[in-house]
Amino acid sequence: MTTPLPVTLDDIRDAAARLKGVAHRTPVLRSRTLDALAGAEVFLKCENFQRVGAFKFRGAYNAVSRLSPAQRARGIAAYSSGNHAQAVALAARELGGTAVILMPEDTPRSKMDAAAGYGAEIVTYDRYTGDRVAIGEALAADRGLALIPPYEHPHVIAGQGTAALELMEEVGELDALVVPVGGGGLIAGSATAAKGLHRRLRVVGVEPEAGDDTRRSLGAGERVSIPVPRTIADGLAADVPGELTFSVNRRLVDEIALVTDDDIRAAMRLAFERMKIVMEPSGACGLAALLAGRLEHVPRRVGVIVSGGNIDAGRFAELIAGVPA
């Protein structure tokens, strides 16, 4: 007997109702130039225009809003490389709570400053030597805080799935949905929404070439750990898929494509020059896979989730400098 999935389409619809009027219903952008380059009709779901500049606000708010007022008053803990940090900090502030966020010490300064700007206390650690889950759990236990992890939580996964739900409500049935993959929460929620609405839709995850833990895990049929990857896509630098997210993704994800840092830079530049939008490296991975021909099959109609746009001007200029126009 098949074990039920931890998140359902109904959970995602419930999260969407909770987020209505709080999260932005982000735009879906098209480009004839992009269609021609990709050889497909491409629909970009632009979560770079979401609150805090990334999809993470959806899951964070859905999870934090379900805590009791007493729990929120005691405080909320999270660990994150940046976008989840900002999302939890803002959700806590919106709902009358406080947040303590554990972040890698090499987190881009713009992301760290943004989380602090929403009122969070920042605690740092070395991502290459420290175990953020163990450190985060200890921090929460010591201070009596409610821990909201970045992806290992059904309410977080359900919230993230609302982006794909909105996309398909707007554009109708797709042949494929392309989603960046870090810990796996966004694609788990997206795949649940996509397959719940259109069973034959193909769900494609995209990882940086240096951080292919989910691809390896799906191939092995079990979670595989790799060294912490070094990639410009810092938001996708996971070393092992989440246990909860992998239980979903092993059943619903059809393919994992890999992209190089150069693929990502090229996608960032094209999106900026042709569509006038800014993508952070992690957010550009889906588009990068499509433009670089990394998918096994080119779909006729494809949705791409642009997961975020949090990057400062100097870093953006540095990354796209030298990329051929």
N, C-alpha and C positions, 0 to 999 in steps of 0.2 A: 504494500500500500504506500502510495506517494505521500510524503510528509507535506502538510500545507505550507505554503510560503509565508514568511513572517509579515509581509505587507501585501495588501490586496488593492485592486482598483477602487473599491469602496473607501479604503483608508485614504487613498490619494484624493478622491473627490471630497472627503471630509476635510482633509487638510486645505484643499482649495477654498472651501467655504470659510474656513477659519482665517485664511490669508486674504480674503476678499476685502479690498479697501485698505489693506495694510501693506502688502507687497505690491510692487508694480506689475501690471500685466505688460510684459516687455514686448517690444516690436518684433515682427518677423520681416526681415529685409531680403530683397531680391536684387540681382544684378545680371543684366544680359551678358556682360563681359565674363562674369563668373560662370554663368551657365555654359558659355562657349568653351571656356578653359577646362571646365570639369566634364563636359559632355553629358550634362544632366540638368534637370530643373532643380535648383538648389534653394532651399529655404533656411535662412539663418535665424535661429531663435536667439536673440541678442540679450543674454543675461548680463552682459557688460553694462547694461542700462538698469539693472536691478538695484535696489537699495544696497548699500555698501559696495556696489560695483561688481557683484557676483551672485550666482545662484544660491550661495550658502545661506542667505537670509531666509529663504523659504523653509529649509529644514530647521534652522535654529529657532525661528519664531514659532513654528508649529510645536516643537518640543518644549520650549520655555513656557509657552502659553498654557501648557497642560500641567505645569507644576502648581502646587497650592500656593496661595499668597504667603503662607508661613515659610515654605521652602524658598520662594523667591527672595523673601526678606533676609533669610540666613545667608543667601548668596549662591552664585552659580560658578562652577569651574569648567574650563575647557582647555584642550590642547590643540594647537593649530599652527600651520606654517604661514597663516595670514588671513585668508578670507573668512574662514569659520570663526576666527578670533574676533574679527570685526562684527560678524553677524551675531554672535552670542552677546557681545558687548552692547550692541544696539538693541537687540531683543530684550535684554535684561533692563536696559534703561527705559524702553518703551513700556515695559510691564511692571515697573516699580521695584526692580531688583538691582543687585550689584554683581559684578563679574570679576573673576581672577583668571587670567589667561596665561598658560604656559606656552612659550614660543621659542623656536630655535634662535640661537644668538645671531645667526647669519640671515635671519629674515630681512627682506628688503625694508629699509627704514620707513618708507612710505606706508607700508602695511602695519608696522608696529606703532607708528605715530597715530594712524587712523584708529586702531583699537583703543589706544590710550585716550584719544580724543572723544570717544564715546563713553568714557568714564571708567574703563577697565584698569585694574592693576595688572602690570605685566611682570611675569617671572620668566627668566630665560634659562636655556640649557643647550648643551652641545649635541646637535642631532646625529653626529657621527659616532659618539661614544655613549650617549645616554638613551635609555628606553623611555620614550615620552609617555607611553601608556602607564608604566609603573610609577613614573614620577608624578603624572597627573592624578592617578588614583590615590597616591599617598598624600598629595597636596589637598585633594578634596576631603579625604578622611580626616586629616589633621585639623582642618578648619571647619568641618561639618558642612561642606558645600555640596550642592547637587551637581553631579558631573554630567555634562552634555558632550559626548564625544562627537568627532566630526562626521562619522558615518556609521558606527556600530550601534545604531539605535533605530527602532522601527518608526518612531515619529519623525526623526531626521530624514530617513529614507523616503517616507511618504511625502514629506514636504518637498524634497528635491524632485520627486516625480511630477509635481504640478507644472513644472516648466514644459515637459513633454506633453502633458495633458492639454495645456493651453495651445501649444503648437498644432496639435492634431485637430483640436476644435476649430482652429482658424483656417488651416489649409486642407483639411480632409485627409484621406488615406494616402500614405506614403509607401514607397517600396523599401526604403531603408531609413534608419535613424542612426546618426553618427554622434558619438558621445565621448568626451575625454574621460580617462580612467586614472584615478589615484588610488584611494582606499576602496572605491567602488560604490559609494553611496549614490552618486548622481546617476550612474548607469543602472544600478539596481532599481531605483525609483522610476527611471525613464523606461526601462525594459518592462517593468510591471504595468505601467500605463500603456505603453505601445502594444504589447502583446494582449493586454486586456481588451483593447479596442479593435485591434487588427492582428489576428493571430499569425498571419503569414508575413507580416512586416519583419524585415531583417534588421537586427540590432547589432551594430558594429561599435566596439570600443576602440579607443586609440590611446596608446601609451607612448612615452618617449622611449626611443631605442635603448637607452641606458637603464631604463626602469621597467622591464617587461615582466614583473612578478605575476600579474594577472594572466598574461598569455601563457607563461610557464605553468602556472597553477591549473589553468583549464586543460592544458595538454596532459598534465600528470593526473588530473582527477582529484587533486588535493592541494591544499595551500602550500606554496613553495616560497621560501624566504630567500632574498638576495641581498647583497651588500647595499647600503643606502646609496641610491643612484646620484650621480652628479650630472645635472641637466639644467638648462635655462628654464625648463618648466618646473619651477620649484614647488608649485602646488600639486604636482603629480609625482613627487619624489617619494613614493611609498616603497617599503622594502618587503611587504607581505600584504596580500589582500585581507580585508576584514573577514572574520569568521561569519558574521551575519550576512554581510554583503555577498560573500562568495557562495553562500547557500542559495542565494537568488541567482547570481550571475552564471553559475555553472549550469543552470537549467534554462535561462532565458536569453543569454548572450550568444550570438551566432558566430562571431568572429572578433579577433583582436588584431588591429593593424598597428604597425610601429612607424614612428616618424623620427627623423634626425633633428638635431638642433637647427641645422640649415633649412630643413623643410619648414620648421616653425617660423624662423625669421622671414622666409619668403612669403609665407601666408600673412604674417603681421604686416609686412610692407604692402602687399597687394590690397589687403582690407583697408589700410589707411589711405592709399593713393587712389583706389578705384571706388571705394564705398564710403570713405571719410569717417571710418570708425576705428577706435583703438582697442586692440585685443592684447591682454597679457599673454605671455608664452603658453601657459597652461590652457587658456581660453582659446587659443588659435590652433590647438592640436587637431581638432576635428576637420577644420578647413584645410590644414596642412596635409592631412592624409588624403583628402579628396583631390587636391591640386597636384600632389606628388605621385598620384596613381598607386597609392598603397593598399587600396581595397581590392579584394579578390574579384569582385564583379562591380561594374559601374551601374548603379540603379538608374531608373528613368526619373523618378521623383525622390529626392533625398532631403531629409531634414538634418540640420547640423546644429547642435547646441554649442553656442559660444559661451563658455562657462563664466568668463570674467574679463574685466578690463583694468585691473588694479596694477598699474605700473607708472612710475614717475617719468617725467619727460626726458631726463638725462639718460636713464636706463633704456627707455624706448629708442632714443636716438642712437645709443651705443649698439644696441642689438641689430638694428636694421642698416647700420652704416656698412657699405660695401656689398649689400645684397643687390644683385642686378635688377634693374627696373623692369 
